[in-house]
Amino acid sequence: MTLLLPRFEAVLGPSERWPRTVLDQLFNDPPTETSVRDVAAFCYSNGVTYNLAFQLFDACNTMIMVSPQKVICTWYCTWQTAAHKNPSVKYYDVRRGPRCMRSQTLNRLN
């Protein structure tokens, strides 16, 4: 994780400013599909690539889970192709605070 942290902080800002829930989901809580989705939403909505998001989750959370890579990939693909739908997921924007991601946000991120 030490080698990866500067790459994440270059995009997300200092980890001390990341939401506590994301830090807990990364380091403390056993991974679930919901917690992986929440971390993926945080990463995706703040401009982190899929590969980097998976590396972050994989490096931080050593607890076994059925394919976190598949869960992250599924959500990234859903958000990237959901412009015709109205998806909604809460996330934390490191520049503006809590937000709700909708199709308009997705279009700006792609």
N, C-alpha and C positions, 0 to 999 in steps of 0.2 A: 504494500500500500504506500510505503514511503516514496517510492519512485513515481507512483501514479498521482499522488496528491497534488503536486504542482500543476499537472495537466488539467485536473478538475478545477482547481482554484483559479486557473487562468480563465476559465469559462464561467464558473459559478461564484467566484469571489471566495474569501476566506471561509474555511469550514466552520469557524466559530460563529459565522452569521447564518449558516444553514438552519432550517427549522429543526427543533429538537425531535419532532416525530420522525423526520427523515433519518437523523442520526441514530435514533433508537432502532428504526427498521433496518438500518445498515449493520449496526454493530451488536445490538443487544437482543432483539426479538427474534424468535424462530421465524423463518420466512414462510409466508403464506402467499397465495396468489394475489390477495388484496394488498399486502405490504409490498410485494414486488411491483404491482401495478402503480402504487403510490410513489415508489422510488423512480420508476420509469417515467411517470408523469412529471415529477420534479426535474428529472434530467432532460426529457424531451422538450418540455416547455421552456427550459432555460438554454436550449441550443446545444445540448450534449449529444454527440452522435450515438447511434445504437451500440457500436462496438465499445466505445468508451463507457457507456452506461453499464453494459454487461461486465466489463473489466472492474468497474467500481463495485458493483454488487458482489461479484465473485471474490474480489480481494478483501472486502470488508466482512462479509458474512460467510463464516466457515461451516455453518450448520447445513445439514443435508436437506435438500428439497428436490422434488421432482422437477427437473429442467427449468431453473429460473431463466435460462437463456431463451427457451421457447416462450415463456410468459412475456418477457421483455420484448422479444421479436414480434409476438402477436399484437401487443399494444402499440408498438411503434408503427407497424403496418396498418393497424386500424386507424390511428390518428393521421397517418400520411394520406390515406385514401378516403377519409370520411368527410370531405368537403361537401358532398351532396346530402349528408345526414346532419343531424344536430347533436353530436356527442357532447357530453358534459362530464368533466372530471375536475375535482378540486386539486390544485397544485399550489406551490409556493414560488412566486417570481422573486428571485434574489434581488431585483432592483425595485420592485413595487409592493412586495408583500403578498398575502393570500389572494388567489384569483380562482376563477372557474374557466376552464378551457372549453371553448365552443368552436364551431366550424370556422368562424371568422378569425379566431386566433390561429387555428391550424393553417389557414391559407397564408397568413403572414409568416409562419415559421418555415414553410416549405420553400 
